[in-house]
Amino acid sequence: MSSAWEKFFSAAQTLSAAGPIKRRLATAYGTHLASVQYDEIPREVRDEFLALGSSLSSVPPLRGETAVQASVRKMSDHEAAMHALRIVNLLGSMIRLQLHPRQPILRAVNSGDD
């Protein structure tokens, strides 16, 4: 399993634990996903991952908190649940891509010897 897979799996486990959704989301992203590098993510889901990261770090932090904690603090429980669902959906997409990788598109090349 790749490092990104492991981090997404750990984030999903954190999201499935008991406790308030905002705390679980902040922990799942801050602990497991914030360190995932862009090039570790399959191309097909990179934009969604970047959008998630932007959403979860959009609020300037107060003293003693991270941007993730500040952003999640400002969310409603419903918004936090939607972001948690995005993480689970990204994991699902990564699994599907691993099981059914893209096939290269082969194109005929005209050598000009007609």
Backbone as XML, in Angstrom:
<?xml version="1.0"?>
<chain id="A" units="angstrom">
  <residue number="1" name="MET">
    <atom name="N" x="0.853" y="-1.179" z="0.000"/>
    <atom name="CA" x="0.000" y="0.000" z="0.000"/>
    <atom name="C" x="0.898" y="1.242" z="0.000"/>
  </residue>
  <residue number="2" name="SER">
    <atom name="N" x="0.557" y="2.217" z="-0.815"/>
    <atom name="CA" x="1.369" y="3.420" z="-0.903"/>
    <atom name="C" x="1.195" y="4.280" z="0.343"/>
  </residue>
  <residue number="3" name="SER">
    <atom name="N" x="2.075" y="5.220" z="0.486"/>
    <atom name="CA" x="2.009" y="6.131" z="1.617"/>
    <atom name="C" x="0.700" y="6.921" z="1.605"/>
  </residue>
  <residue number="4" name="ALA">
    <atom name="N" x="0.287" y="7.406" z="0.436"/>
    <atom name="CA" x="-0.969" y="8.155" z="0.343"/>
    <atom name="C" x="-2.150" y="7.268" z="0.731"/>
  </residue>
  <residue number="5" name="TRP">
    <atom name="N" x="-2.153" y="6.037" z="0.251"/>
    <atom name="CA" x="-3.222" y="5.084" z="0.612"/>
    <atom name="C" x="-3.290" y="4.934" z="2.123"/>
  </residue>
  <residue number="6" name="GLU">
    <atom name="N" x="-2.147" y="4.704" z="2.724"/>
    <atom name="CA" x="-2.094" y="4.498" z="4.172"/>
    <atom name="C" x="-2.619" y="5.720" z="4.921"/>
  </residue>
  <residue number="7" name="LYS">
    <atom name="N" x="-2.263" y="6.900" z="4.451"/>
    <atom name="CA" x="-2.715" y="8.123" z="5.111"/>
    <atom name="C" x="-4.219" y="8.319" z="4.944"/>
  </residue>
  <residue number="8" name="PHE">
    <atom name="N" x="-4.743" y="8.046" z="3.762"/>
    <atom name="CA" x="-6.191" y="8.159" z="3.553"/>
    <atom name="C" x="-6.939" y="7.113" z="4.363"/>
  </residue>
  <residue number="9" name="PHE">
    <atom name="N" x="-6.401" y="5.920" z="4.444"/>
    <atom name="CA" x="-7.033" y="4.870" z="5.237"/>
    <atom name="C" x="-7.059" y="5.271" z="6.714"/>
  </residue>
  <residue number="10" name="SER">
    <atom name="N" x="-5.940" y="5.795" z="7.209"/>
    <atom name="CA" x="-5.885" y="6.248" z="8.603"/>
    <atom name="C" x="-6.857" y="7.399" z="8.845"/>
  </residue>
  <residue number="11" name="ALA">
    <atom name="N" x="-6.974" y="8.293" z="7.875"/>
    <atom name="CA" x="-7.925" y="9.402" z="8.005"/>
    <atom name="C" x="-9.351" y="8.868" z="8.066"/>
  </residue>
  <residue number="12" name="ALA">
    <atom name="N" x="-9.683" y="7.881" z="7.227"/>
    <atom name="CA" x="-11.027" y="7.291" z="7.251"/>
    <atom name="C" x="-11.297" y="6.609" z="8.589"/>
  </residue>
  <residue number="13" name="GLN">
    <atom name="N" x="-10.300" y="5.948" z="9.140"/>
    <atom name="CA" x="-10.470" y="5.327" z="10.451"/>
    <atom name="C" x="-10.739" y="6.396" z="11.512"/>
  </residue>
  <residue number="14" name="THR">
    <atom name="N" x="-10.024" y="7.494" z="11.452"/>
    <atom name="CA" x="-10.236" y="8.588" z="12.399"/>
    <atom name="C" x="-11.645" y="9.148" z="12.257"/>
  </residue>
  <residue number="15" name="LEU">
    <atom name="N" x="-12.103" y="9.306" z="11.023"/>
    <atom name="CA" x="-13.444" y="9.839" z="10.789"/>
    <atom name="C" x="-14.533" y="8.904" z="11.303"/>
  </residue>
  <residue number="16" name="SER">
    <atom name="N" x="-14.246" y="7.611" z="11.345"/>
    <atom name="CA" x="-15.259" y="6.645" z="11.785"/>
    <atom name="C" x="-15.291" y="6.445" z="13.301"/>
  </residue>
  <residue number="17" name="ALA">
    <atom name="N" x="-14.369" y="7.076" z="14.005"/>
    <atom name="CA" x="-14.320" y="6.937" z="15.467"/>
    <atom name="C" x="-15.428" y="7.760" z="16.122"/>
  </residue>
  <residue number="18" name="ALA">
    <atom name="N" x="-15.586" y="7.562" z="17.411"/>
    <atom name="CA" x="-16.586" y="8.327" z="18.169"/>
    <atom name="C" x="-16.077" y="9.738" z="18.423"/>
  </residue>
  <residue number="19" name="GLY">
    <atom name="N" x="-17.008" y="10.654" z="18.615"/>
    <atom name="CA" x="-16.655" y="12.029" z="18.953"/>
    <atom name="C" x="-17.284" y="13.012" z="17.999"/>
  </residue>
  <residue number="20" name="PRO">
    <atom name="N" x="-17.185" y="14.290" z="18.320"/>
    <atom name="CA" x="-17.758" y="15.316" z="17.468"/>
    <atom name="C" x="-17.119" y="15.328" z="16.077"/>
  </residue>
  <residue number="21" name="ILE">
    <atom name="N" x="-17.927" y="15.535" z="15.047"/>
    <atom name="CA" x="-17.448" y="15.479" z="13.667"/>
    <atom name="C" x="-16.355" y="16.511" z="13.403"/>
  </residue>
  <residue number="22" name="LYS">
    <atom name="N" x="-16.465" y="17.682" z="13.972"/>
    <atom name="CA" x="-15.440" y="18.695" z="13.729"/>
    <atom name="C" x="-14.078" y="18.272" z="14.267"/>
  </residue>
  <residue number="23" name="ARG">
    <atom name="N" x="-14.081" y="17.676" z="15.436"/>
    <atom name="CA" x="-12.812" y="17.210" z="16.007"/>
    <atom name="C" x="-12.234" y="16.076" z="15.172"/>
  </residue>
  <residue number="24" name="ARG">
    <atom name="N" x="-13.101" y="15.139" z="14.752"/>
    <atom name="CA" x="-12.635" y="14.019" z="13.930"/>
    <atom name="C" x="-12.090" y="14.504" z="12.595"/>
  </residue>
  <residue number="25" name="LEU">
    <atom name="N" x="-12.765" y="15.484" z="11.978"/>
    <atom name="CA" x="-12.307" y="16.016" z="10.693"/>
    <atom name="C" x="-10.965" y="16.719" z="10.839"/>
  </residue>
  <residue number="26" name="ALA">
    <atom name="N" x="-10.849" y="17.576" z="11.826"/>
    <atom name="CA" x="-9.589" y="18.303" z="12.035"/>
    <atom name="C" x="-8.438" y="17.333" z="12.297"/>
  </residue>
  <residue number="27" name="THR">
    <atom name="N" x="-8.692" y="16.302" z="13.069"/>
    <atom name="CA" x="-7.656" y="15.309" z="13.350"/>
    <atom name="C" x="-7.337" y="14.488" z="12.111"/>
  </residue>
  <residue number="28" name="ALA">
    <atom name="N" x="-8.360" y="14.048" z="11.400"/>
    <atom name="CA" x="-8.143" y="13.219" z="10.204"/>
    <atom name="C" x="-7.306" y="13.967" z="9.169"/>
  </residue>
  <residue number="29" name="TYR">
    <atom name="N" x="-7.679" y="15.210" z="8.901"/>
    <atom name="CA" x="-6.930" y="15.963" z="7.888"/>
    <atom name="C" x="-5.581" y="16.422" z="8.429"/>
  </residue>
  <residue number="30" name="GLY">
    <atom name="N" x="-5.591" y="17.038" z="9.597"/>
    <atom name="CA" x="-4.356" y="17.593" z="10.143"/>
    <atom name="C" x="-3.288" y="16.562" z="10.443"/>
  </residue>
  <residue number="31" name="THR">
    <atom name="N" x="-3.701" y="15.409" z="10.943"/>
    <atom name="CA" x="-2.743" y="14.374" z="11.322"/>
    <atom name="C" x="-2.319" y="13.495" z="10.151"/>
  </residue>
  <residue number="32" name="HIS">
    <atom name="N" x="-3.260" y="13.183" z="9.267"/>
    <atom name="CA" x="-2.975" y="12.183" z="8.244"/>
    <atom name="C" x="-2.847" y="12.735" z="6.825"/>
  </residue>
  <residue number="33" name="LEU">
    <atom name="N" x="-3.620" y="13.744" z="6.461"/>
    <atom name="CA" x="-3.665" y="14.144" z="5.052"/>
    <atom name="C" x="-2.908" y="15.422" z="4.724"/>
  </residue>
  <residue number="34" name="ALA">
    <atom name="N" x="-2.702" y="16.284" z="5.686"/>
    <atom name="CA" x="-2.020" y="17.548" z="5.409"/>
    <atom name="C" x="-0.604" y="17.327" z="4.885"/>
  </residue>
  <residue number="35" name="SER">
    <atom name="N" x="0.000" y="16.215" z="5.237"/>
    <atom name="CA" x="1.377" y="15.941" z="4.806"/>
    <atom name="C" x="1.458" y="15.178" z="3.488"/>
  </residue>
  <residue number="36" name="VAL">
    <atom name="N" x="0.312" y="14.818" z="2.903"/>
    <atom name="CA" x="0.330" y="14.097" z="1.623"/>
    <atom name="C" x="0.789" y="15.056" z="0.534"/>
  </residue>
  <residue number="37" name="GLN">
    <atom name="N" x="1.747" y="14.616" z="-0.245"/>
    <atom name="CA" x="2.277" y="15.425" z="-1.335"/>
    <atom name="C" x="1.397" y="15.289" z="-2.576"/>
  </residue>
  <residue number="38" name="TYR">
    <atom name="N" x="1.286" y="16.377" z="-3.315"/>
    <atom name="CA" x="0.465" y="16.435" z="-4.527"/>
    <atom name="C" x="0.783" y="15.283" z="-5.483"/>
  </residue>
  <residue number="39" name="ASP">
    <atom name="N" x="2.062" y="14.991" z="-5.678"/>
    <atom name="CA" x="2.441" y="13.956" z="-6.643"/>
    <atom name="C" x="2.224" y="12.530" z="-6.124"/>
  </residue>
  <residue number="40" name="GLU">
    <atom name="N" x="1.855" y="12.361" z="-4.861"/>
    <atom name="CA" x="1.511" y="11.044" z="-4.326"/>
    <atom name="C" x="0.083" y="10.639" z="-4.691"/>
  </residue>
  <residue number="41" name="ILE">
    <atom name="N" x="-0.710" y="11.619" z="-5.099"/>
    <atom name="CA" x="-2.131" y="11.407" z="-5.380"/>
    <atom name="C" x="-2.302" y="11.111" z="-6.863"/>
  </residue>
  <residue number="42" name="PRO">
    <atom name="N" x="-3.152" y="10.153" z="-7.222"/>
    <atom name="CA" x="-3.409" y="9.906" z="-8.647"/>
    <atom name="C" x="-3.901" y="11.180" z="-9.336"/>
  </residue>
  <residue number="43" name="ARG">
    <atom name="N" x="-3.471" y="11.389" z="-10.566"/>
    <atom name="CA" x="-3.842" y="12.591" z="-11.323"/>
    <atom name="C" x="-5.344" y="12.829" z="-11.353"/>
  </residue>
  <residue number="44" name="GLU">
    <atom name="N" x="-6.098" y="11.744" z="-11.431"/>
    <atom name="CA" x="-7.548" y="11.842" z="-11.575"/>
    <atom name="C" x="-8.236" y="12.494" z="-10.375"/>
  </residue>
  <residue number="45" name="VAL">
    <atom name="N" x="-7.602" y="12.476" z="-9.218"/>
    <atom name="CA" x="-8.231" y="13.039" z="-8.010"/>
    <atom name="C" x="-7.439" y="14.188" z="-7.388"/>
  </residue>
  <residue number="46" name="ARG">
    <atom name="N" x="-6.394" y="14.620" z="-8.053"/>
    <atom name="CA" x="-5.558" y="15.687" z="-7.495"/>
    <atom name="C" x="-6.321" y="16.990" z="-7.294"/>
  </residue>
  <residue number="47" name="ASP">
    <atom name="N" x="-7.136" y="17.377" z="-8.265"/>
    <atom name="CA" x="-7.872" y="18.637" z="-8.134"/>
    <atom name="C" x="-8.815" y="18.604" z="-6.942"/>
  </residue>
  <residue number="48" name="GLU">
    <atom name="N" x="-9.490" y="17.477" z="-6.753"/>
    <atom name="CA" x="-10.405" y="17.348" z="-5.614"/>
    <atom name="C" x="-9.630" y="17.397" z="-4.297"/>
  </residue>
  <residue number="49" name="PHE">
    <atom name="N" x="-8.459" y="16.755" z="-4.261"/>
    <atom name="CA" x="-7.639" y="16.777" z="-3.052"/>
    <atom name="C" x="-7.158" y="18.198" z="-2.756"/>
  </residue>
  <residue number="50" name="LEU">
    <atom name="N" x="-6.746" y="18.931" z="-3.798"/>
    <atom name="CA" x="-6.299" y="20.310" z="-3.592"/>
    <atom name="C" x="-7.450" y="21.193" z="-3.117"/>
  </residue>
  <residue number="51" name="ALA">
    <atom name="N" x="-8.641" y="20.988" z="-3.679"/>
    <atom name="CA" x="-9.815" y="21.757" z="-3.256"/>
    <atom name="C" x="-10.147" y="21.474" z="-1.788"/>
  </residue>
  <residue number="52" name="LEU">
    <atom name="N" x="-10.043" y="20.212" z="-1.395"/>
    <atom name="CA" x="-10.277" y="19.847" z="0.004"/>
    <atom name="C" x="-9.281" y="20.562" z="0.907"/>
  </residue>
  <residue number="53" name="GLY">
    <atom name="N" x="-8.012" y="20.508" z="0.543"/>
    <atom name="CA" x="-6.981" y="21.169" z="1.345"/>
    <atom name="C" x="-7.199" y="22.662" z="1.454"/>
  </residue>
  <residue number="54" name="SER">
    <atom name="N" x="-7.620" y="23.278" z="0.362"/>
    <atom name="CA" x="-7.903" y="24.722" z="0.386"/>
    <atom name="C" x="-9.068" y="25.038" z="1.326"/>
  </residue>
  <residue number="55" name="SER">
    <atom name="N" x="-10.105" y="24.219" z="1.262"/>
    <atom name="CA" x="-11.269" y="24.424" z="2.125"/>
    <atom name="C" x="-10.922" y="24.260" z="3.596"/>
  </residue>
  <residue number="56" name="LEU">
    <atom name="N" x="-10.009" y="23.348" z="3.863"/>
    <atom name="CA" x="-9.677" y="23.039" z="5.255"/>
    <atom name="C" x="-8.516" y="23.865" z="5.800"/>
  </residue>
  <residue number="57" name="SER">
    <atom name="N" x="-8.081" y="24.853" z="5.042"/>
    <atom name="CA" x="-7.024" y="25.733" z="5.556"/>
    <atom name="C" x="-7.264" y="27.173" z="5.121"/>
  </residue>
  <residue number="58" name="SER">
    <atom name="N" x="-8.524" y="27.538" z="4.966"/>
    <atom name="CA" x="-8.868" y="28.855" z="4.443"/>
    <atom name="C" x="-8.984" y="29.948" z="5.503"/>
  </residue>
  <residue number="59" name="VAL">
    <atom name="N" x="-9.077" y="29.579" z="6.759"/>
    <atom name="CA" x="-9.271" y="30.561" z="7.836"/>
    <atom name="C" x="-7.944" y="30.791" z="8.561"/>
  </residue>
  <residue number="60" name="PRO">
    <atom name="N" x="-7.555" y="32.057" z="8.721"/>
    <atom name="CA" x="-6.327" y="32.332" z="9.484"/>
    <atom name="C" x="-6.476" y="31.848" z="10.932"/>
  </residue>
  <residue number="61" name="PRO">
    <atom name="N" x="-5.464" y="31.151" z="11.434"/>
    <atom name="CA" x="-5.580" y="30.597" z="12.790"/>
    <atom name="C" x="-5.415" y="31.657" z="13.878"/>
  </residue>
  <residue number="62" name="LEU">
    <atom name="N" x="-6.039" y="31.380" z="14.996"/>
    <atom name="CA" x="-5.808" y="32.165" z="16.196"/>
    <atom name="C" x="-4.547" y="31.623" z="16.870"/>
  </residue>
  <residue number="63" name="ARG">
    <atom name="N" x="-4.057" y="32.336" z="17.856"/>
    <atom name="CA" x="-2.863" y="31.884" z="18.561"/>
    <atom name="C" x="-3.107" y="30.493" z="19.148"/>
  </residue>
  <residue number="64" name="GLY">
    <atom name="N" x="-2.183" y="29.582" z="18.893"/>
    <atom name="CA" x="-2.257" y="28.246" z="19.468"/>
    <atom name="C" x="-3.053" y="27.239" z="18.653"/>
  </residue>
  <residue number="65" name="GLU">
    <atom name="N" x="-3.532" y="27.627" z="17.467"/>
    <atom name="CA" x="-4.247" y="26.669" z="16.633"/>
    <atom name="C" x="-3.675" y="26.688" z="15.221"/>
  </residue>
  <residue number="66" name="THR">
    <atom name="N" x="-3.984" y="25.657" z="14.468"/>
    <atom name="CA" x="-3.548" y="25.574" z="13.075"/>
    <atom name="C" x="-4.638" y="26.142" z="12.164"/>
  </residue>
  <residue number="67" name="ALA">
    <atom name="N" x="-4.288" y="26.363" z="10.907"/>
    <atom name="CA" x="-5.277" y="26.834" z="9.932"/>
    <atom name="C" x="-6.384" y="25.801" z="9.765"/>
  </residue>
  <residue number="68" name="VAL">
    <atom name="N" x="-6.044" y="24.512" z="9.844"/>
    <atom name="CA" x="-7.057" y="23.457" z="9.746"/>
    <atom name="C" x="-8.026" y="23.558" z="10.920"/>
  </residue>
  <residue number="69" name="GLN">
    <atom name="N" x="-7.502" y="23.688" z="12.115"/>
    <atom name="CA" x="-8.366" y="23.804" z="13.293"/>
    <atom name="C" x="-9.261" y="25.040" z="13.194"/>
  </residue>
  <residue number="70" name="ALA">
    <atom name="N" x="-8.699" y="26.155" z="12.742"/>
    <atom name="CA" x="-9.481" y="27.382" z="12.609"/>
    <atom name="C" x="-10.577" y="27.230" z="11.559"/>
  </residue>
  <residue number="71" name="SER">
    <atom name="N" x="-10.232" y="26.627" z="10.416"/>
    <atom name="CA" x="-11.208" y="26.454" z="9.336"/>
    <atom name="C" x="-12.339" y="25.540" z="9.764"/>
  </residue>
  <residue number="72" name="VAL">
    <atom name="N" x="-12.008" y="24.454" z="10.430"/>
    <atom name="CA" x="-13.031" y="23.514" z="10.882"/>
    <atom name="C" x="-13.876" y="24.146" z="11.988"/>
  </residue>
  <residue number="73" name="ARG">
    <atom name="N" x="-13.265" y="24.922" z="12.847"/>
    <atom name="CA" x="-14.005" y="25.593" z="13.922"/>
    <atom name="C" x="-15.096" y="26.499" z="13.354"/>
  </residue>
  <residue number="74" name="LYS">
    <atom name="N" x="-14.833" y="27.134" z="12.226"/>
    <atom name="CA" x="-15.787" y="28.057" z="11.616"/>
    <atom name="C" x="-16.907" y="27.349" z="10.841"/>
  </residue>
  <residue number="75" name="MET">
    <atom name="N" x="-16.770" y="26.056" z="10.600"/>
    <atom name="CA" x="-17.763" y="25.291" z="9.835"/>
    <atom name="C" x="-18.947" y="24.892" z="10.699"/>
  </residue>
  <residue number="76" name="SER">
    <atom name="N" x="-20.067" y="24.652" z="10.028"/>
    <atom name="CA" x="-21.196" y="24.011" z="10.709"/>
    <atom name="C" x="-20.899" y="22.514" z="10.776"/>
  </residue>
  <residue number="77" name="ASP">
    <atom name="N" x="-21.640" y="21.804" z="11.600"/>
    <atom name="CA" x="-21.469" y="20.347" z="11.654"/>
    <atom name="C" x="-21.777" y="19.722" z="10.294"/>
  </residue>
  <residue number="78" name="HIS">
    <atom name="N" x="-22.768" y="20.270" z="9.592"/>
    <atom name="CA" x="-23.123" y="19.748" z="8.270"/>
    <atom name="C" x="-21.964" y="19.934" z="7.281"/>
  </residue>
  <residue number="79" name="GLU">
    <atom name="N" x="-21.346" y="21.116" z="7.279"/>
    <atom name="CA" x="-20.201" y="21.354" z="6.389"/>
    <atom name="C" x="-19.052" y="20.405" z="6.727"/>
  </residue>
  <residue number="80" name="ALA">
    <atom name="N" x="-18.800" y="20.206" z="8.003"/>
    <atom name="CA" x="-17.732" y="19.288" z="8.424"/>
    <atom name="C" x="-18.035" y="17.869" z="7.956"/>
  </residue>
  <residue number="81" name="ALA">
    <atom name="N" x="-19.287" y="17.453" z="8.069"/>
    <atom name="CA" x="-19.671" y="16.113" z="7.613"/>
    <atom name="C" x="-19.485" y="15.977" z="6.104"/>
  </residue>
  <residue number="82" name="MET">
    <atom name="N" x="-19.774" y="17.036" z="5.349"/>
    <atom name="CA" x="-19.588" y="16.990" z="3.892"/>
    <atom name="C" x="-18.106" y="16.868" z="3.528"/>
  </residue>
  <residue number="83" name="HIS">
    <atom name="N" x="-17.243" y="17.537" z="4.279"/>
    <atom name="CA" x="-15.802" y="17.414" z="4.028"/>
    <atom name="C" x="-15.304" y="16.021" z="4.423"/>
  </residue>
  <residue number="84" name="ALA">
    <atom name="N" x="-15.849" y="15.463" z="5.481"/>
    <atom name="CA" x="-15.492" y="14.094" z="5.867"/>
    <atom name="C" x="-15.900" y="13.130" z="4.758"/>
  </residue>
  <residue number="85" name="LEU">
    <atom name="N" x="-17.071" y="13.343" z="4.189"/>
    <atom name="CA" x="-17.531" y="12.511" z="3.077"/>
    <atom name="C" x="-16.606" y="12.650" z="1.869"/>
  </residue>
  <residue number="86" name="ARG">
    <atom name="N" x="-16.106" y="13.854" z="1.621"/>
    <atom name="CA" x="-15.155" y="14.058" z="0.517"/>
    <atom name="C" x="-13.905" y="13.193" z="0.718"/>
  </residue>
  <residue number="87" name="ILE">
    <atom name="N" x="-13.431" y="13.119" z="1.954"/>
    <atom name="CA" x="-12.233" y="12.308" z="2.242"/>
    <atom name="C" x="-12.519" y="10.841" z="1.961"/>
  </residue>
  <residue number="88" name="VAL">
    <atom name="N" x="-13.654" y="10.351" z="2.418"/>
    <atom name="CA" x="-14.013" y="8.951" z="2.185"/>
    <atom name="C" x="-14.182" y="8.695" z="0.684"/>
  </residue>
  <residue number="89" name="ASN">
    <atom name="N" x="-14.799" y="9.627" z="-0.027"/>
    <atom name="CA" x="-14.971" y="9.477" z="-1.470"/>
    <atom name="C" x="-13.637" y="9.493" z="-2.203"/>
  </residue>
  <residue number="90" name="LEU">
    <atom name="N" x="-12.708" y="10.316" z="-1.750"/>
    <atom name="CA" x="-11.369" y="10.319" z="-2.353"/>
    <atom name="C" x="-10.678" y="8.972" z="-2.143"/>
  </residue>
  <residue number="91" name="LEU">
    <atom name="N" x="-10.808" y="8.413" z="-0.960"/>
    <atom name="CA" x="-10.244" y="7.085" z="-0.702"/>
    <atom name="C" x="-10.873" y="6.066" z="-1.639"/>
  </residue>
  <residue number="92" name="GLY">
    <atom name="N" x="-12.190" y="6.112" z="-1.797"/>
    <atom name="CA" x="-12.870" y="5.195" z="-2.704"/>
    <atom name="C" x="-12.383" y="5.350" z="-4.137"/>
  </residue>
  <residue number="93" name="SER">
    <atom name="N" x="-12.192" y="6.580" z="-4.579"/>
    <atom name="CA" x="-11.684" y="6.818" z="-5.934"/>
    <atom name="C" x="-10.279" y="6.259" z="-6.101"/>
  </residue>
  <residue number="94" name="MET">
    <atom name="N" x="-9.456" y="6.436" z="-5.077"/>
    <atom name="CA" x="-8.092" y="5.905" z="-5.154"/>
    <atom name="C" x="-8.106" y="4.385" z="-5.215"/>
  </residue>
  <residue number="95" name="ILE">
    <atom name="N" x="-9.016" y="3.759" z="-4.501"/>
    <atom name="CA" x="-9.127" y="2.292" z="-4.542"/>
    <atom name="C" x="-9.555" y="1.842" z="-5.930"/>
  </residue>
  <residue number="96" name="ARG">
    <atom name="N" x="-10.588" y="2.498" z="-6.487"/>
    <atom name="CA" x="-11.044" y="2.134" z="-7.837"/>
    <atom name="C" x="-9.935" y="2.302" z="-8.857"/>
  </residue>
  <residue number="97" name="LEU">
    <atom name="N" x="-9.178" y="3.385" z="-8.752"/>
    <atom name="CA" x="-8.082" y="3.611" z="-9.691"/>
    <atom name="C" x="-6.991" y="2.558" z="-9.547"/>
  </residue>
  <residue number="98" name="GLN">
    <atom name="N" x="-6.764" y="2.105" z="-8.341"/>
    <atom name="CA" x="-5.754" y="1.069" z="-8.114"/>
    <atom name="C" x="-6.221" y="-0.270" z="-8.695"/>
  </residue>
  <residue number="99" name="LEU">
    <atom name="N" x="-7.515" y="-0.563" z="-8.529"/>
    <atom name="CA" x="-8.044" y="-1.834" z="-9.021"/>
    <atom name="C" x="-8.221" y="-1.851" z="-10.524"/>
  </residue>
  <residue number="100" name="HIS">
    <atom name="N" x="-8.539" y="-0.695" z="-11.095"/>
    <atom name="CA" x="-8.779" y="-0.586" z="-12.534"/>
    <atom name="C" x="-7.976" y="0.587" z="-13.082"/>
  </residue>
  <residue number="101" name="PRO">
    <atom name="N" x="-6.663" y="0.408" z="-13.208"/>
    <atom name="CA" x="-5.838" y="1.519" z="-13.687"/>
    <atom name="C" x="-6.212" y="1.913" z="-15.116"/>
  </residue>
  <residue number="102" name="ARG">
    <atom name="N" x="-5.945" y="3.172" z="-15.420"/>
    <atom name="CA" x="-6.204" y="3.652" z="-16.783"/>
    <atom name="C" x="-5.360" y="2.878" z="-17.772"/>
  </residue>
  <residue number="103" name="GLN">
    <atom name="N" x="-5.970" y="2.559" z="-18.875"/>
    <atom name="CA" x="-5.231" y="1.913" z="-19.956"/>
    <atom name="C" x="-4.676" y="3.008" z="-20.863"/>
  </residue>
  <residue number="104" name="PRO">
    <atom name="N" x="-3.432" y="2.878" z="-21.290"/>
    <atom name="CA" x="-2.890" y="3.899" z="-22.184"/>
    <atom name="C" x="-3.658" y="3.891" z="-23.503"/>
  </residue>
  <residue number="105" name="ILE">
    <atom name="N" x="-3.826" y="5.061" z="-24.070"/>
    <atom name="CA" x="-4.501" y="5.182" z="-25.356"/>
    <atom name="C" x="-3.458" y="5.043" z="-26.443"/>
  </residue>
  <residue number="106" name="LEU">
    <atom name="N" x="-3.638" y="4.041" z="-27.286"/>
    <atom name="CA" x="-2.700" y="3.812" z="-28.382"/>
    <atom name="C" x="-3.257" y="4.489" z="-29.639"/>
  </residue>
  <residue number="107" name="ARG">
    <atom name="N" x="-2.401" y="5.232" z="-30.296"/>
    <atom name="CA" x="-2.809" y="5.917" z="-31.503"/>
    <atom name="C" x="-1.907" y="5.471" z="-32.648"/>
  </residue>
  <residue number="108" name="ALA">
    <atom name="N" x="-2.528" y="5.336" z="-33.813"/>
    <atom name="CA" x="-1.770" y="4.984" z="-35.005"/>
    <atom name="C" x="-0.937" y="6.206" z="-35.420"/>
  </residue>
  <residue number="109" name="VAL">
    <atom name="N" x="0.270" y="5.952" z="-35.817"/>
    <atom name="CA" x="1.153" y="7.024" z="-36.253"/>
    <atom name="C" x="1.418" y="6.821" z="-37.737"/>
  </residue>
  <residue number="110" name="ASN">
    <atom name="N" x="1.193" y="7.838" z="-38.494"/>
    <atom name="CA" x="1.435" y="7.787" z="-39.934"/>
    <atom name="C" x="2.906" y="8.081" z="-40.166"/>
  </residue>
  <residue number="111" name="SER">
    <atom name="N" x="3.612" y="7.140" z="-40.769"/>
    <atom name="CA" x="5.041" y="7.308" z="-40.983"/>
    <atom name="C" x="5.345" y="8.165" z="-42.198"/>
  </residue>
  <residue number="112" name="GLY">
    <atom name="N" x="4.317" y="8.503" z="-42.978"/>
    <atom name="CA" x="4.536" y="9.331" z="-44.141"/>
    <atom name="C" x="4.978" y="8.556" z="-45.372"/>
  </residue>
  <residue number="113" name="ASP">
    <atom name="N" x="5.006" y="7.227" z="-45.283"/>
    <atom name="CA" x="5.445" y="6.381" z="-46.405"/>
    <atom name="C" x="4.246" y="5.890" z="-47.212"/>
  </residue>
  <residue number="114" name="ASP">
    <atom name="N" x="3.303" y="6.745" z="-47.531"/>
    <atom name="CA" x="2.115" y="6.317" z="-48.263"/>
    <atom name="C" x="2.383" y="6.062" z="-49.690"/>
  </residue>
</chain>
